[in-house]
Amino acid sequence: QTHKEVTGATMDRAAEFKIKISKLALYLQKAGAEGVALGRVDNFAWATCGGESHVNAATECGVATFIMIGDSHIVLTNRIEEARMLEEQLDGLPVEIDSLPWQADKEQYVKQKYCSQCVMLTDSPFAGIPMLPADFDHILWEMTPPELDRYRDVGRRTGEALQDACMQVKRGMSENGLAGLLARNCIDNGVYPTVILVAADQRLRRHRHPLPTDNKIEKDVMAVVCGRKGGLIASCTRIVSIGGPTPELRSRHDACLRVDAAFNTRTRPGERVGHIYNEAIKLYDEAGFPGEWDLHHQGGATGYRGRWFFANEESREIVVQNSAYAWNPSITGTKSEDTILILHDYNEVITVVPGWPLAKVEAPGATLERPD
């Protein structure tokens, strides 16, 4: 199912923030700490219910840090960012702003003002504060109703950007030209493209992670995008074949869709990820493409990161309700990928938008429509 009616409109940002604070407080209690500093862009976005803290999008840490000590909630930033944070990123949140001169020693300031008060943890090397345990990510996996609604919006915007770019493909267009269209569409749609991959013809059959080049499109091309808005990342892939696919590509894409459908239907609350993975990759062999699963990862849980982890046969993670997954099985020359929400009674695809040809695919317990 796709694009269900908005469900989180009744929960305002302050109510969502209260849920996040409760999760943080419980985690810190179990970890034996009294405070936390979240400087990573993804964790900041989660804690502030969609706040964007990056200026340089290529960095993991932004220009603001969310600090929680007891009942105090502070966003530490510099005076360059103070007004933007208050007016555009933190509206409606019960947080204090602590702004420093841009030239101030931020780490020394934090050591003196905050670290002296309590035992703190952090998500990135900062001011000598001990690091959060690796399992901290787990509290971000299960999303609130407003997060699910924001994710639907990100998925739609990202899917539309990719689809519109792919519909404009013409023979002789360069991979860079298609990537440029895709990047512009994303920005116009209000999402930031954290990943853009494009490959045509021979490059499509040679490279799984193809950065776009001046290579000209003759017949077949793959376009991949990860779009981010409010910290949430939606991933999707589309294949374009000018004049229609060859029988070989048709066979490969059909097999890829069957693997994809198996991943998407088996990913349900309470299932172990390793079991989902092992059952899905059996279909590579059954379709006559043994070993293709070993040439590229199959995807995994997503949300505030492109992937929280890449699934494999030993993955012990358990699927939780209201989480998100993006599976991306591939067979040389093709790939299938969309972002799905794992809800109580069904999985919702959020990156497929009307207008793309769909293929009906038989999967365990269901018939799915997947992008052709």
C-alpha positions as CSV (number, residue, x, y, z in Angstrom):
1,Q,0.0,0.0,0.0
2,T,1.2,3.5,-0.7
3,H,0.6,7.0,0.8
4,K,-2.0,6.4,3.4
5,E,-3.9,9.3,5.0
6,V,-1.9,11.4,7.4
7,T,-2.1,9.9,10.9
8,G,0.1,12.1,13.1
9,A,-1.6,15.4,12.6
10,T,-3.0,15.4,16.1
11,M,0.5,15.2,17.7
12,D,2.3,18.6,17.8
13,R,6.0,19.0,17.8
14,A,6.2,19.6,21.5
15,A,4.4,16.3,22.2
16,E,6.7,14.5,19.9
17,F,9.7,16.1,21.6
18,K,8.4,14.9,25.0
19,I,8.4,11.3,23.7
20,K,12.0,11.7,22.5
21,I,13.1,13.2,25.9
22,S,11.5,10.2,27.7
23,K,13.4,7.8,25.5
24,L,16.7,9.6,26.1
25,A,16.1,9.8,29.8
26,L,15.4,6.1,30.1
27,Y,18.5,5.2,27.9
28,L,20.8,7.5,30.0
29,Q,19.5,5.9,33.2
30,K,20.3,2.4,31.9
31,A,23.7,3.7,30.7
32,G,24.6,5.2,34.1
33,A,24.8,8.8,32.8
34,E,23.0,12.0,33.6
35,G,23.5,14.0,30.4
36,V,24.0,13.7,26.7
37,A,25.4,15.8,23.8
38,L,24.2,15.0,20.3
39,G,26.2,16.7,17.6
40,R,25.7,14.3,14.7
41,V,23.3,15.7,12.1
42,D,21.1,12.6,12.1
43,N,20.8,12.4,15.9
44,F,20.2,16.2,16.2
45,A,17.4,15.9,13.6
46,W,15.8,13.1,15.6
47,A,16.1,14.8,19.0
48,T,14.7,18.1,17.6
49,C,11.9,16.5,15.6
50,G,13.3,17.4,12.2
51,G,15.7,20.2,12.9
52,E,18.5,20.6,10.4
53,S,21.9,21.4,11.9
54,H,24.2,21.0,8.9
55,V,25.8,23.7,6.8
56,N,28.4,21.5,5.1
57,A,26.3,18.5,4.1
58,A,29.4,16.4,3.7
59,T,30.1,16.3,7.4
60,E,28.6,14.0,10.0
61,C,28.4,16.7,12.7
62,G,26.6,20.0,12.3
63,V,26.8,23.5,13.6
64,A,24.6,22.9,16.6
65,T,24.6,20.3,19.4
66,F,21.6,19.2,21.4
67,I,22.4,18.8,25.1
68,M,20.1,17.3,27.7
69,I,21.0,17.3,31.4
70,G,18.2,16.3,33.7
71,D,15.2,18.5,32.8
72,S,17.3,21.0,30.9
73,H,17.3,20.9,27.1
74,I,19.8,23.1,25.3
75,V,20.9,23.7,21.8
76,L,24.5,24.9,21.8
77,T,25.5,26.8,18.6
78,N,27.4,29.9,17.6
79,R,26.0,33.4,17.0
80,I,26.0,33.0,13.2
81,E,23.4,30.2,13.5
82,E,21.4,31.4,16.5
83,A,18.6,33.3,14.7
84,R,18.2,30.5,12.0
85,M,18.0,27.8,14.7
86,L,15.3,29.7,16.6
87,E,13.3,30.8,13.6
88,E,13.5,27.8,11.3
89,Q,14.7,24.7,13.1
90,L,13.5,24.8,16.7
91,D,10.1,26.5,16.4
92,G,7.6,25.1,19.0
93,L,10.2,23.2,21.0
94,P,10.9,23.9,24.8
95,V,14.6,24.3,24.4
96,E,17.1,27.0,25.4
97,I,19.7,28.4,23.0
98,D,23.2,28.8,24.3
99,S,25.2,30.7,21.6
100,L,28.9,31.4,21.5
101,P,31.0,33.7,19.5
102,W,32.0,32.0,16.3
103,Q,35.7,32.1,17.3
104,A,35.1,30.7,20.8
105,D,36.6,27.4,22.0
106,K,33.5,25.3,22.0
107,E,35.0,22.2,23.5
108,Q,36.6,24.1,26.4
109,Y,33.3,25.9,27.0
110,V,31.4,22.6,27.2
111,K,34.0,21.1,29.6
112,Q,33.7,24.0,32.0
113,K,29.9,24.7,31.8
114,Y,28.4,21.2,31.2
115,C,30.8,18.4,31.9
116,S,31.5,19.7,35.4
117,Q,27.8,19.3,36.3
118,C,27.3,15.6,35.7
119,V,28.4,12.4,33.9
120,M,27.8,13.0,30.2
121,L,27.9,10.9,27.0
122,T,28.2,12.0,23.4
123,D,27.6,10.6,19.9
124,S,30.9,11.9,18.4
125,P,34.4,12.7,19.7
126,F,33.8,16.0,21.6
127,A,35.3,17.7,24.6
128,G,36.7,14.4,26.0
129,I,33.2,13.2,26.7
130,P,32.8,9.4,26.7
131,M,31.0,8.0,23.6
132,L,27.5,6.6,23.7
133,P,27.3,2.8,23.4
134,A,26.7,1.4,19.9
135,D,23.1,0.4,20.8
136,F,22.1,4.0,21.1
137,D,20.9,3.9,17.5
138,H,18.2,1.4,18.4
139,I,16.0,4.0,20.2
140,L,15.8,5.9,16.9
141,W,14.4,3.0,14.9
142,E,10.8,3.1,16.1
143,M,9.2,6.3,14.9
144,T,6.3,8.4,16.2
145,P,3.2,9.1,14.1
146,P,4.5,12.6,13.1
147,E,7.8,11.1,12.0
148,L,6.0,8.5,9.9
149,D,4.0,11.4,8.3
150,R,7.2,13.4,7.6
151,Y,8.8,10.2,6.2
152,R,5.8,9.8,3.8
153,D,6.4,13.3,2.6
154,V,10.1,12.7,2.1
155,G,9.4,9.5,0.2
156,R,6.9,11.2,-2.1
157,R,9.2,14.1,-2.8
158,T,12.2,11.9,-3.5
159,G,10.2,9.4,-5.6
160,E,8.8,12.3,-7.7
161,A,12.2,13.8,-8.2
162,L,13.6,10.5,-9.5
163,Q,10.7,9.6,-11.6
164,D,10.5,13.0,-13.4
165,A,14.2,12.9,-14.2
166,C,14.0,9.3,-15.5
167,M,11.0,10.3,-17.7
168,Q,13.2,12.8,-19.5
169,V,15.9,10.3,-20.5
170,K,16.8,10.5,-24.2
171,R,19.4,8.7,-26.2
172,G,22.7,10.7,-26.2
173,M,22.0,12.3,-22.8
174,S,25.0,11.9,-20.5
175,E,25.0,10.3,-17.1
176,N,26.0,13.6,-15.7
177,G,23.1,15.3,-17.5
178,L,20.6,12.8,-15.9
179,A,22.3,13.3,-12.5
180,G,22.0,17.1,-12.9
181,L,18.3,16.8,-13.7
182,L,17.8,14.5,-10.6
183,A,19.7,16.9,-8.3
184,R,17.7,19.9,-9.5
185,N,14.4,18.0,-9.0
186,C,15.4,17.0,-5.5
187,I,16.3,20.6,-4.5
188,D,13.2,21.9,-6.2
189,N,11.2,19.4,-4.2
190,G,12.8,20.4,-0.9
191,V,14.9,17.3,-0.4
192,Y,18.7,17.2,-0.3
193,P,20.3,14.4,-2.5
194,T,22.8,12.7,-0.2
195,V,23.5,10.0,-2.9
196,I,23.1,10.2,-6.7
197,L,24.3,7.2,-8.8
198,V,23.8,6.9,-12.6
199,A,25.2,4.3,-15.0
200,A,24.3,3.5,-18.6
201,D,24.9,0.4,-20.8
202,Q,28.3,-1.1,-20.2
203,R,28.9,0.9,-17.0
204,L,25.6,-0.3,-15.7
205,R,26.7,-3.9,-16.2
206,R,30.1,-3.3,-14.6
207,H,29.6,-1.1,-11.6
208,R,27.2,-1.5,-8.6
209,H,28.0,2.0,-7.2
210,P,28.4,4.1,-10.3
211,L,29.2,7.8,-9.8
212,P,27.9,9.6,-12.9
213,T,30.2,10.4,-15.8
214,D,30.1,11.9,-19.3
215,N,29.2,8.5,-20.7
216,K,26.4,8.8,-23.1
217,I,23.2,6.8,-22.7
218,E,22.4,4.6,-25.6
219,K,19.8,2.1,-24.4
220,D,19.7,1.2,-20.7
221,V,20.4,3.4,-17.6
222,M,20.0,3.1,-13.9
223,A,19.4,6.1,-11.6
224,V,19.6,5.9,-7.8
225,V,18.9,8.6,-5.2
226,C,18.8,9.1,-1.5
227,G,16.9,12.2,-0.5
228,R,17.0,13.8,2.9
229,K,14.6,16.2,4.6
230,G,14.3,16.9,8.3
231,G,17.0,14.2,8.8
232,L,15.0,11.4,7.3
233,I,16.4,9.7,4.2
234,A,14.4,8.0,1.5
235,S,16.1,5.7,-1.1
236,C,14.9,4.5,-4.4
237,T,16.2,3.2,-7.8
238,R,14.7,3.1,-11.3
239,I,15.8,1.5,-14.5
240,V,15.1,3.0,-17.9
241,S,15.3,1.0,-21.1
242,I,15.0,3.0,-24.4
243,G,12.9,1.0,-26.8
244,G,12.1,-1.7,-24.2
245,P,14.4,-4.2,-22.5
246,T,16.1,-7.1,-24.2
247,P,14.9,-10.6,-23.2
248,E,18.0,-11.0,-21.0
249,L,17.4,-7.7,-19.1
250,R,13.7,-8.7,-18.8
251,S,14.7,-12.0,-17.2
252,R,17.2,-10.3,-14.9
253,H,14.8,-7.6,-13.8
254,D,11.9,-10.0,-13.2
255,A,14.2,-12.1,-11.0
256,C,15.4,-9.0,-9.1
257,L,11.8,-8.0,-8.5
258,R,11.0,-11.4,-7.0
259,V,13.9,-11.1,-4.5
260,D,12.8,-7.5,-3.7
261,A,9.2,-8.6,-3.1
262,A,10.3,-11.4,-0.8
263,F,12.4,-8.9,1.3
264,N,9.5,-6.4,1.4
265,T,6.8,-8.9,2.4
266,R,8.9,-10.8,5.0
267,T,10.0,-7.7,6.8
268,R,7.4,-7.6,9.6
269,P,7.5,-6.7,13.3
270,G,9.2,-9.4,15.4
271,E,11.1,-11.1,12.6
272,R,14.8,-11.5,12.8
273,V,16.7,-9.7,10.0
274,G,19.1,-12.6,9.4
275,H,16.1,-14.9,8.8
276,I,14.5,-12.5,6.3
277,Y,17.8,-12.2,4.5
278,N,18.5,-15.9,4.2
279,E,15.0,-16.6,2.9
280,A,15.1,-13.8,0.3
281,I,18.5,-14.6,-1.1
282,K,17.5,-18.2,-1.9
283,L,15.5,-16.7,-4.7
284,Y,18.7,-15.7,-6.5
285,D,19.6,-19.4,-6.9
286,E,16.1,-20.4,-7.8
287,A,15.9,-17.8,-10.6
288,G,19.2,-19.0,-12.0
289,F,21.5,-16.2,-10.8
290,P,23.6,-17.8,-8.1
291,G,26.2,-15.6,-6.4
292,E,24.7,-12.3,-7.5
293,W,23.7,-11.5,-3.9
294,D,27.5,-11.5,-3.0
295,L,28.3,-8.7,-5.5
296,H,26.4,-6.0,-3.5
297,H,24.7,-5.6,-0.2
298,Q,21.0,-6.1,0.0
299,G,20.1,-3.1,2.1
300,G,18.6,-3.0,5.6
301,A,17.0,-0.7,8.1
302,T,16.9,3.0,7.3
303,G,15.6,6.3,8.7
304,Y,17.9,9.0,10.0
305,R,20.8,7.3,8.2
306,G,20.9,5.8,4.7
307,R,21.2,2.5,6.3
308,W,21.4,1.8,10.1
309,F,23.0,-1.5,9.1
310,F,23.5,-3.8,6.1
311,A,21.7,-7.0,6.6
312,N,23.5,-10.3,6.3
313,E,23.0,-14.0,7.1
314,E,24.0,-13.4,10.7
315,S,22.1,-10.2,11.5
316,R,20.5,-10.6,14.9
317,E,18.4,-7.4,14.8
318,I,14.7,-7.7,15.3
319,V,12.3,-5.7,13.1
320,V,10.3,-3.2,15.2
321,Q,6.9,-1.7,14.4
322,N,7.0,1.8,12.9
323,S,10.5,1.4,11.6
324,A,11.7,1.8,8.0
325,Y,13.6,-0.5,5.6
326,A,15.1,0.0,2.2
327,W,16.0,-3.3,0.5
328,N,18.0,-3.1,-2.8
329,P,18.6,-6.5,-4.4
330,S,20.6,-6.3,-7.6
331,I,21.4,-8.6,-10.5
332,T,24.1,-7.5,-13.0
333,G,22.4,-4.8,-15.2
334,T,19.5,-4.1,-12.9
335,K,18.3,-3.4,-9.4
336,S,15.1,-2.8,-7.4
337,E,14.8,-0.4,-4.5
338,D,12.2,1.5,-2.6
339,T,11.7,2.7,1.0
340,I,9.0,1.0,3.1
341,L,7.4,1.7,6.5
342,I,6.8,-1.3,8.7
343,L,3.4,-0.6,10.2
344,H,1.2,-2.7,12.6
345,D,-0.8,-4.6,9.9
346,Y,1.0,-3.9,6.6
347,N,4.1,-2.4,5.0
348,E,3.7,0.9,3.2
349,V,5.9,1.9,0.2
350,I,6.6,5.6,0.3
351,T,8.8,6.2,-2.7
352,V,6.5,4.9,-5.5
353,V,4.4,7.6,-7.1
354,P,1.7,7.4,-9.8
355,G,2.9,7.3,-13.4
356,W,5.6,4.7,-13.4
357,P,4.9,1.3,-15.1
358,L,4.4,-1.4,-12.5
359,A,4.9,-5.2,-12.6
360,K,2.9,-7.6,-10.6
361,V,5.2,-9.9,-8.6
362,E,4.2,-13.0,-6.6
363,A,5.7,-12.9,-3.1
364,P,5.2,-15.0,0.1
365,G,1.5,-14.5,1.0
366,A,0.9,-11.6,-1.4
367,T,1.1,-10.1,-4.9
368,L,3.0,-6.9,-5.0
369,E,3.3,-4.2,-7.7
370,R,6.9,-3.1,-8.1
371,P,8.4,-0.6,-10.4
372,D,9.1,-2.1,-13.8
